[in-house]
Amino acid sequence: MKGLKNLRIGSIGARPTAFNTVRYSERIFETSGITIETIDLSEIFGRINRMQDTDDAAQAKLAAIKSYVTTAGISDAALLKMAKLGAVIDGWMKQANVTISAVQCWTSMEEFFGVVPCTIMSMMSNNLIPSACEVDVPGTLSMYMLALASGTPSALLDWNNNYGSHPDKCVCFHCSNLPKHFFAQAPTMDYQAIIAGTVGKENTFGTCVGRVKAGGMSYARYSTDDRRGVVRGYTGAGKFTDDPLETFGGAGVAEIPQLQKLLKFICREGFEHHVAANFSDVSKAVHEAARYLGWESHYHPALED
């Protein structure tokens, strides 16, 4: 995990709000050499407003978006907004020397700019530059740990719902900004169905929609415990299945041994609703790396030392 040494994470947007509920301690992360650099959305929007439609970086990002995901039915105006957003974020990350990012993805973005950042974030994650939604800095850190260990893209998902009555299966979901690597078929750009009724469908285009493919996976979540002053988390292995599922966004059915025991642990210990996932078998390596860093790490199911 050499990539975690002197890591700089970009926090794009405000501190956590009612819609961005993932809390964390910058000072605790700093004890592990992890620095958080923040830029407000107002500055992002200001830089976009100063950017010409013909700007080389914007046009290059627009071409990249169109080659990355199917954009049929999405207006040229919305696509150009996404392109400018992506170009500005790329420029700021380079300027600030940050490696990975977490973005305030709703609802200011939609109300005052008119698109969702999901596709831009998906593209970064697919290029092994994890980007987490809801300003989830610990989430993007967890994604990065899995990506460093496997060399493949990571996603951030909600532990969402049970899958029928099967005790070891659940639905993992996001709106979505999942990397292209996660989908069974090429994703399609669509609108963000959760908040479209609040801010208007026309202001929510930019999600990457599709079904998560089947395959073995590792999951992880490392966060700060602000009361005890430590970084702690959990990791383990499971698989995504091809069980039938009808929903929107990006979603799949996950099967994890002794899932109910894991969910009880997550709830009892107060971990967030987000978990990082990766199509790989690297959970034991991530567990050992976390312990090497001096973090508390729970392996599920229990790993013998």
C-alpha positions as CSV (number, residue, x, y, z in Angstrom):
1,M,0.0,0.0,0.0
2,K,2.8,2.4,-0.8
3,G,0.3,4.6,-2.6
4,L,-1.3,5.6,0.8
5,K,2.0,7.2,1.9
6,N,1.5,11.0,1.8
7,L,-1.8,10.6,0.0
8,R,-3.8,13.8,-0.8
9,I,-7.6,13.4,-1.2
10,G,-9.6,16.1,-2.9
11,S,-12.9,17.0,-1.3
12,I,-15.0,18.7,-4.0
13,G,-17.8,20.6,-2.3
14,A,-19.1,21.5,1.1
15,R,-18.5,19.7,4.3
16,P,-21.2,17.0,5.0
17,T,-24.8,18.3,4.9
18,A,-28.2,16.7,5.3
19,F,-27.8,15.1,1.9
20,N,-24.1,14.3,2.4
21,T,-24.0,12.5,5.7
22,V,-20.6,10.8,5.8
23,R,-18.7,12.4,8.7
24,Y,-14.9,11.9,9.2
25,S,-12.0,13.5,11.0
26,E,-9.3,15.2,8.9
27,R,-7.0,15.3,11.9
28,I,-7.1,11.6,12.5
29,F,-6.4,10.9,8.8
30,E,-3.4,13.3,9.1
31,T,-1.8,11.0,11.7
32,S,-1.6,8.4,8.9
33,G,-0.1,10.9,6.5
34,I,-3.4,11.4,4.6
35,T,-4.2,15.1,3.7
36,I,-7.6,16.4,2.7
37,E,-7.7,19.3,0.2
38,T,-11.1,21.1,-0.1
39,I,-12.5,23.2,-2.9
40,D,-16.0,24.7,-2.7
41,L,-18.6,24.1,-5.4
42,S,-18.9,27.9,-5.9
43,E,-15.3,27.9,-7.1
44,I,-15.9,24.9,-9.3
45,F,-18.9,26.6,-10.9
46,G,-17.0,29.9,-11.2
47,R,-14.2,28.3,-13.1
48,I,-16.7,26.6,-15.4
49,N,-18.4,30.0,-16.1
50,R,-15.0,31.4,-17.2
51,M,-14.4,28.4,-19.6
52,Q,-15.3,28.9,-23.2
53,D,-17.4,26.2,-24.9
54,T,-14.5,25.7,-27.4
55,D,-11.9,25.3,-24.7
56,D,-9.6,22.4,-25.7
57,A,-9.9,20.6,-22.3
58,A,-13.7,20.9,-22.4
59,Q,-13.9,19.5,-26.0
60,A,-11.5,16.7,-25.2
61,K,-13.6,15.7,-22.1
62,L,-16.8,15.9,-24.2
63,A,-15.3,13.5,-26.8
64,A,-14.2,11.2,-23.9
65,I,-17.7,11.1,-22.4
66,K,-19.3,10.2,-25.7
67,S,-16.9,7.4,-26.3
68,Y,-17.3,6.1,-22.7
69,V,-21.1,5.8,-22.3
70,T,-24.2,5.8,-24.6
71,T,-25.6,9.3,-24.6
72,A,-28.7,8.9,-26.8
73,G,-31.4,11.3,-25.7
74,I,-29.1,13.5,-23.6
75,S,-29.1,17.2,-24.8
76,D,-25.9,18.7,-26.1
77,A,-26.2,21.4,-23.5
78,A,-26.1,18.9,-20.6
79,L,-23.2,17.0,-22.1
80,L,-21.2,20.2,-22.5
81,K,-21.9,21.1,-18.9
82,M,-20.6,17.6,-17.8
83,A,-17.5,18.1,-20.0
84,K,-16.7,21.5,-18.5
85,L,-17.2,20.1,-15.0
86,G,-14.9,17.2,-15.7
87,A,-12.2,19.5,-17.3
88,V,-12.3,21.8,-14.3
89,I,-12.1,19.0,-11.8
90,D,-9.2,17.5,-13.7
91,G,-7.4,20.8,-13.7
92,W,-8.0,21.5,-10.0
93,M,-6.8,18.0,-9.0
94,K,-3.6,18.5,-10.9
95,Q,-3.1,22.0,-9.5
96,A,-3.8,20.8,-5.9
97,N,-1.7,17.6,-6.4
98,V,-4.5,15.4,-5.2
99,T,-4.8,11.7,-6.3
100,I,-8.4,10.7,-5.6
101,S,-11.6,12.6,-4.9
102,A,-15.0,12.8,-3.1
103,V,-17.7,15.0,-4.6
104,Q,-20.8,16.8,-3.2
105,C,-23.1,15.3,-5.7
106,W,-26.5,16.6,-4.6
107,T,-28.5,18.7,-4.5
108,S,-26.6,22.0,-5.0
109,M,-25.1,20.5,-8.2
110,E,-28.4,19.9,-9.8
111,E,-30.2,23.0,-8.5
112,F,-27.6,25.5,-9.5
113,F,-25.7,23.8,-12.3
114,G,-28.1,21.4,-13.9
115,V,-26.5,18.0,-14.2
116,V,-25.2,15.2,-12.0
117,P,-21.5,14.5,-11.8
118,C,-21.9,10.7,-12.0
119,T,-20.4,10.0,-15.4
120,I,-17.4,12.2,-14.7
121,M,-16.8,10.3,-11.4
122,S,-17.4,7.0,-13.1
123,M,-14.7,7.8,-15.7
124,M,-12.2,8.7,-13.0
125,S,-12.9,5.5,-11.0
126,N,-12.6,3.4,-14.2
127,N,-9.1,4.9,-14.7
128,L,-8.1,3.8,-11.2
129,I,-8.6,7.4,-9.8
130,P,-11.5,6.6,-7.4
131,S,-14.1,9.3,-6.9
132,A,-16.8,8.8,-4.2
133,C,-20.2,10.5,-4.0
134,E,-21.7,12.4,-1.0
135,V,-18.3,13.9,-0.1
136,D,-17.4,10.4,1.3
137,V,-13.7,10.8,1.8
138,P,-13.3,7.6,3.8
139,G,-15.3,5.9,1.0
140,T,-12.9,7.0,-1.7
141,L,-10.0,6.0,0.5
142,S,-11.5,2.5,0.8
143,M,-12.0,2.3,-2.9
144,Y,-8.3,3.3,-3.4
145,M,-7.1,0.6,-1.1
146,L,-8.9,-2.1,-3.1
147,A,-7.7,-0.6,-6.4
148,L,-4.1,-0.4,-5.2
149,A,-4.2,-4.0,-4.1
150,S,-5.9,-5.3,-7.3
151,G,-4.9,-2.9,-10.1
152,T,-8.6,-2.8,-11.1
153,P,-11.4,-0.2,-10.7
154,S,-13.4,0.1,-7.5
155,A,-17.0,1.2,-6.9
156,L,-18.8,2.7,-3.9
157,L,-22.2,1.2,-3.2
158,D,-25.0,1.4,-0.7
159,W,-25.7,-1.6,1.5
160,N,-29.3,-1.3,0.3
161,N,-32.0,-4.0,0.8
162,N,-32.3,-7.6,1.6
163,Y,-32.7,-9.9,-1.5
164,G,-35.9,-11.7,-0.9
165,S,-35.6,-14.1,2.1
166,H,-32.0,-15.2,1.4
167,P,-30.0,-14.5,4.5
168,D,-26.6,-14.2,2.7
169,K,-27.8,-12.0,-0.2
170,C,-28.5,-8.3,-0.5
171,V,-28.9,-5.6,-3.1
172,C,-25.9,-3.2,-3.5
173,F,-26.9,0.0,-5.3
174,H,-26.0,3.5,-6.4
175,C,-27.6,6.2,-8.6
176,S,-25.0,5.6,-10.2
177,N,-21.4,6.6,-10.7
178,L,-20.1,3.0,-10.9
179,P,-17.1,2.5,-13.2
180,K,-17.8,1.0,-16.6
181,H,-15.7,-2.0,-15.4
182,F,-18.6,-3.0,-13.1
183,F,-21.3,-3.4,-15.6
184,A,-22.4,-6.6,-17.4
185,Q,-23.1,-4.6,-20.5
186,A,-22.0,-1.1,-21.6
187,P,-23.9,1.4,-19.4
188,T,-26.3,4.0,-20.6
189,M,-26.5,7.6,-19.5
190,D,-29.8,8.6,-17.9
191,Y,-31.2,10.8,-15.2
192,Q,-31.0,10.6,-11.4
193,A,-34.4,9.1,-10.5
194,I,-34.2,9.8,-6.8
195,I,-34.1,13.6,-6.9
196,A,-35.7,14.3,-10.3
197,G,-39.0,14.9,-8.7
198,T,-37.4,17.6,-6.5
199,V,-35.1,19.5,-8.9
200,G,-36.6,18.4,-12.2
201,K,-35.6,15.6,-14.5
202,E,-33.9,18.0,-16.9
203,N,-31.4,18.9,-14.2
204,T,-30.4,15.4,-13.3
205,F,-28.9,13.9,-16.5
206,G,-25.5,12.2,-16.2
207,T,-26.0,8.9,-14.3
208,C,-24.4,5.6,-15.6
209,V,-27.2,3.0,-15.5
210,G,-26.8,-0.8,-15.8
211,R,-26.6,-4.1,-14.1
212,V,-23.5,-5.1,-12.0
213,K,-21.9,-8.2,-13.6
214,A,-21.5,-11.5,-11.8
215,G,-18.1,-12.4,-10.3
216,G,-16.0,-12.7,-7.2
217,M,-15.4,-9.5,-5.3
218,S,-13.7,-7.9,-2.3
219,Y,-15.3,-5.2,-0.2
220,A,-13.9,-2.8,2.4
221,R,-14.8,0.2,4.6
222,Y,-12.3,2.2,6.6
223,S,-13.5,5.3,8.5
224,T,-12.4,7.5,11.4
225,D,-13.7,6.9,14.9
226,D,-13.7,10.5,16.2
227,R,-14.4,9.6,19.8
228,R,-11.5,7.2,20.1
229,G,-9.1,8.9,17.7
230,V,-8.4,5.9,15.4
231,V,-9.0,4.7,11.9
232,R,-11.0,1.5,11.9
233,G,-12.8,-0.6,9.4
234,Y,-13.7,-4.0,7.9
235,T,-13.1,-6.0,4.8
236,G,-13.9,-9.4,3.4
237,A,-14.8,-11.4,0.3
238,G,-18.0,-12.3,-1.5
239,K,-19.4,-12.3,-5.0
240,F,-21.9,-10.6,-7.2
241,T,-24.5,-13.0,-8.6
242,D,-26.7,-13.0,-11.7
243,D,-29.9,-13.2,-9.7
244,P,-32.8,-11.3,-11.4
245,L,-33.2,-7.7,-10.2
246,E,-35.4,-4.9,-11.4
247,T,-34.4,-1.4,-10.3
248,F,-32.9,1.8,-11.6
249,G,-29.3,3.2,-11.3
250,G,-26.4,0.8,-11.0
251,A,-27.2,-2.3,-8.9
252,G,-26.3,-5.9,-8.3
253,V,-27.1,-8.7,-6.0
254,A,-24.2,-9.5,-3.6
255,E,-23.8,-12.8,-1.8
256,I,-21.6,-12.8,1.3
257,P,-21.0,-15.6,3.8
258,Q,-22.7,-14.9,7.1
259,L,-24.0,-11.6,5.8
260,Q,-26.4,-11.1,8.7
261,K,-23.5,-11.3,11.2
262,L,-21.6,-8.7,9.1
263,L,-24.6,-6.4,8.9
264,K,-25.1,-6.6,12.7
265,F,-21.4,-5.7,13.1
266,I,-21.8,-2.7,10.8
267,C,-24.9,-1.4,12.6
268,R,-23.5,-2.1,16.1
269,E,-20.2,-0.3,15.4
270,G,-21.9,2.6,13.6
271,F,-20.3,2.3,10.2
272,E,-21.7,4.3,7.3
273,H,-24.1,2.9,4.6
274,H,-21.4,3.0,2.0
275,V,-19.0,0.2,1.1
276,A,-16.3,0.0,-1.5
277,A,-16.2,-3.1,-3.8
278,N,-13.8,-4.5,-6.3
279,F,-13.8,-7.5,-8.6
280,S,-10.8,-9.2,-7.0
281,D,-9.6,-11.4,-4.2
282,V,-7.6,-8.9,-2.2
283,S,-9.5,-8.6,1.0
284,K,-6.8,-10.4,3.1
285,A,-4.1,-8.1,1.7
286,V,-6.1,-5.0,2.5
287,H,-6.8,-6.3,6.0
288,E,-3.0,-6.8,6.6
289,A,-2.1,-3.5,5.1
290,A,-4.6,-1.7,7.3
291,R,-3.2,-3.4,10.4
292,Y,0.3,-2.5,9.2
293,L,-0.8,1.2,9.2
294,G,-1.9,0.8,12.8
295,W,-5.6,0.8,11.9
296,E,-8.2,-1.4,13.5
297,S,-9.4,-3.9,10.9
298,H,-12.1,-6.5,11.2
299,Y,-12.0,-9.4,8.7
300,H,-15.3,-11.1,7.9
301,P,-15.6,-13.9,8.5
302,A,-13.0,-14.0,11.2
303,L,-9.5,-14.5,9.9
304,E,-7.1,-16.7,11.9
305,D,-3.8,-15.0,12.7
